[in-house]
Amino acid sequence: LTGSVRRDGFSAFGQNNPFGVFSTVAAGWRISEEKFLKDVEWINNLKLRLSWGQTGNRDIGRYAAFSRLTITNVIQDGVNYKGVYPSSLANRDLKWETTTSRNIGFDFGLWGSRLSGTLDLYWNTTSDLLMRQEIDSSTGYSYQYRNIGQTSNKGVELALNYHLIRTKDFNLNVSATYNFNKNNIDELDGGKDIYYNSGWGASAQHPSYDYVLSEGKPVGVIRGFKSAGFYTVDDFDYVDGVYKLKAGIPDISTAATGTYRRPSELQVADGQIAFPGALKLQDVDKSGIVDLDDVVDLGEVQAKHTGGFSLNGNYKNIDFGANFTYQIGGKVYNVATMSQLSGGKETGLGLNKYKDLAGAFQLYDIQNGNLVPVIEPTALKQLNANAKYALPYYEDAPILSDYVEDASYLRLNTLTVGYTLPKAWTTKAYMQKVRIYVTGGNLFCITGYSGLDPEVNSDPDKAKSYPTLGLDWGAYMRARTFTVGLNVEF
């Protein structure tokens, strides 16, 4: 039985709550040492563990609880003046964020520890979350640090280790882990959803707030439009050189795409935005036009199932080890690719883009060395018989479900092969042991994700305090490594 109590203070918290008290208690019972199990030969270790504890988090800036003034430049009559304006509102009641952990676990070893492992069931809650909250600008301030809610994690962790082969010359050991975790937002300030911007697209992305925190959902929910491919020629009636949407086919709003360029020769009905090849989105609310009211949740970033497994062993003086990790489910927000297929209605088409653009819908063809618009329906269908993507002439960047992708993967993290020189050789050189080894890292990753790596979590705007989980934007790729080493013992 163990326990502890500690009282921590941090001057950056509000004057009313600078201190926090955190305690822990844990108990263990080695059941295998009891009389009723001592004679059970196949059980050599069995232990029950129970624990409860609290820890505090103060991961905020030194002056987060205080009002702040931000320096700015003001140009007036050609003169550059320095000025200040209020940005952060003080919070005298700001206090420690507290994580409470509850755990029940078993340690076991069976058949002479040939099979061993642990099983843990846990429930962790984090309350009084420290987060930057945007506030009404009429207060004269932009934001305030507050304690605004509670999250929880409930799950199971299982770890197994099995000595598959144990002989004088050959040993093989197999181990595996499996983790199930359910993350949830239990409480938010006032029960209201918090919408926030990851910052990758600034004002040119729609919706502007591409993440949301909602009670009853996990942290890391992405918002955007459900993709429906692109408008085909068959979506329109073509009368007197004008493309008009057929009945029941929704139009698209510039609230989703910004200005959408098309050749001046391609005419559409009055007030209509859609044309053959334009981006097509699902009209979720059935209003007849796709706008910001059709934005929905596109996926939960955090996977519920994760783990790994490894093989380790030796044959005589040769040793080897392979370690794998895996994830089942979860999402990756593939901004890196999505941004290449959108925006820049004027200059963007001349920039170096991803090769995916080669499969985009075309409204121009090269005839006799000249670039000419293709307008007539039959010719347009023939030109785009193999098109995969919408025409990328839209100004802004609608967030599309096509790029909120499955994050499942299986990765070979490390592979090591080593050789220990015979003692008959090393003792002559006054050495106890000499081992040569080669290790490869990140050798392969099996995944359906179209980007560089499904394990990514970039943060383009570090001034924001909200988590942008699963965001693939500007993240540097994980390297494949090779190491050759030498261990010597004297």
Disulfide bonds with the S-S distance in Angstrom:
none
